[in-house]
């Protein structure tokens, strides 16, 4: 919006007698709009990091148990069961697994969190069998 207003102000500079004021006004709007566009991702990242820093389960050991019907997560402050049928997509990367419940809600299972490559391969095999949209992008 600021960028459009600034562009309009710059275009209108030709019809005024004080061209330098109109140009400065238009440039200020354009720069303000660009600054907002660049700042929003930085503010969102900072908000996410601040939110994580306040979580009671940050830096705690989380234990995952695999089963035919569910994936169980336990820590000192919480526990949850995640049914395989609620996982829409699994993406295997070189560093671990992303389990997508929705497009924005994702569970990360890092490779270093498995007890070894055998446990990681068992998880990969079970995820491939239980989740229709499984991709391996190692």
N, C-alpha and C positions, 0 to 999 in steps of 0.2 A: 504494500500500500504506500509506504514511504517512498519507495523507488518510483512508483507511477506518479505520485504527486510531485516529486522532484523533477522527473522528466517533463511533466506538464509545465512546471514553473520555468524550466530551461527553454521550452518551446515558446512560452509566452514572453520571454525576455525581449524578443524583437519588437513587441508592441508597446514597450514602456520607454519612458525618457531616462529612467535611472537603470540602465542595463546592468551595471555592476552589482547593484542590490538584488535584482531579480536572479542573476546568475549565481550569486553567493547563496541566496535563499534556496534555489533549486539544487545546487551542489550539496548543501547541508542536508536536505531531505534524502538525496541519493546516498550520501555517506551514512546517514542514520539508518536507512533501510538495509544497506549492505552490512553494517555493524550488527544489526539485530539478527540478520540471517546467519552470520558467522558465530554469533555469541550463543544462540539457542542450543546447539549441540554441546557446547562447553558447559553451559549451565545444567543441562540434563545429565551429563556425565558426573558433574560435581554432586548433584542431588542424589544420584544413584550410589555414589561412593559414600556420601554422608549417611544415607539410609542403611547401607551395609554396616558401617561402623557402629551404628546404634543397635544392631540386631543382637539379641541375647545369645544366639547360637553361633556367632562368628568365631572362628578359630577353634571350634570344638570338633572332636572326633565324631564322624557320622558313620554308622555301620549300615551297610546295605545287605539284605538277604534276598536271594532270588528264589522264586518258586514258579510252578507251572501257571498259576493264575495271577500272581501279584509280585510286586517288588516292594519290600518293606524297608523303611528308613528309620533309624533310631539314633538319638543323641541323648545327652544328659537332660535336655530341656523339652524335648518333643519326640513324637514318633508318628509315622504315617504309613498307610498302605496305598500303593499305587497299582491299580489293576492294569494288566497289559492291554485290555480293550480300550482304556482311556488314552493310550499313547497313539497319537496320529501318525508320527513319523520318527524314524531313528536315523541319525546321520553319524557314521563312524568316520573319525578323522585320525590323523597320525597321533594326536595327543589324547584322544578319548572318544566319548560318545555324547551326542546331544539327543535328548529325548524330548520331543515336542508334544506337549499336551494341547496347545493352541499355537497360533503363529507367533505369539508374544510370550507365552509361558513355557519356559524351557528348563529342563533339568540337565546338569552337566555331570558326567561321570568321567573323571580324569583317568588316564591310563595308569598313572602312578598309584592310584587308589586300589587297584586290583592286587591280589596276592601273588600274581605271576601271569605269564602269558597264557597258561592253561586256563586260569579263571577268566581272563579277558576273552579268550576264544569261546568258552562255554557261554558267557554272557552274549557274545555276538551271535552265536548259533541260536540261542533261545530268542533273542530279539528278532532275528531274521524269520524265525518260525512264527512268532506271535504278532508281529507288526507288519502290515501289508506294505507300507512305504518305507523300506529299509534301503539305505544307500551307503556304500563303502567308498569313501573318497580319500583313502590313504595315499 
